[in-house]
């Protein structure tokens, strides 16, 4: 049986949620998903693939004990959450990758693809960081993600992260990006992006840096290979050159976003 990995990941709550599952939970989830797909196939042979409507997806809200927009560190869709390894006194970006974003397979695949295809270091860094904020927050993750890293990265990098969210809803065949089939499953077959997304897309489309966020979408869409073996190692020098690591540690440098890093570092805090 062929499995669409992107749809499977979406059914579990997204890549951030899957990253928090242990191997046994992932195996159980895959087996359950395959059983459902097999039953669905048996009941729908000869019929065209049918995606839910946006209204049908809204009707699913009260069927879950969590909201789809919650960050992966704060909720588990399969069993209980896991105890987290404490952060060091002055945590670095690499510490967050190791102890809060891990395994971060999707963003590592995205950045690896950008590196291999000769993208600029600003775009490679954007690919590496574009979804890490989903450990905390999924809605408007482009804006949240750009805000999280803006004090520490080049302007083009934060621009690319912020606006990849709007651009992902609009195809650009010349750049190699088509509207993902996954989105029909996630948002509904008749989904129309809200006006602020459309307005943002139209503005960015005319911007001189349009290709920076567009290249993030290109490297985002094709970064779900279950067989890919990726690590943070190829990006250590790029991080060193372009990420302004505060000496006090992320979360303790009194920047406008320090509280966001502290939240990711301490998601078990009750207040």
Secondary structure as GFF3:
##gff-version 3
##sequence-region A 1 271
A	DSSP	alpha_helix	5	11	.	.	.	ID=ss1
A	DSSP	alpha_helix	15	19	.	.	.	ID=ss2
A	DSSP	alpha_helix	23	43	.	.	.	ID=ss3
A	DSSP	alpha_helix	54	58	.	.	.	ID=ss4
A	DSSP	three_ten_helix	61	63	.	.	.	ID=ss5
A	DSSP	alpha_helix	93	96	.	.	.	ID=ss6
A	DSSP	pi_helix	97	101	.	.	.	ID=ss7
A	DSSP	alpha_helix	105	116	.	.	.	ID=ss8
A	DSSP	alpha_helix	121	129	.	.	.	ID=ss9
A	DSSP	three_ten_helix	132	135	.	.	.	ID=ss10
A	DSSP	alpha_helix	141	149	.	.	.	ID=ss11
A	DSSP	three_ten_helix	150	152	.	.	.	ID=ss12
A	DSSP	alpha_helix	155	167	.	.	.	ID=ss13
A	DSSP	three_ten_helix	173	175	.	.	.	ID=ss14
A	DSSP	alpha_helix	181	187	.	.	.	ID=ss15
A	DSSP	alpha_helix	195	205	.	.	.	ID=ss16
A	DSSP	alpha_helix	210	221	.	.	.	ID=ss17
A	DSSP	three_ten_helix	233	235	.	.	.	ID=ss18
A	DSSP	alpha_helix	236	242	.	.	.	ID=ss19
A	DSSP	alpha_helix	258	265	.	.	.	ID=ss20
###
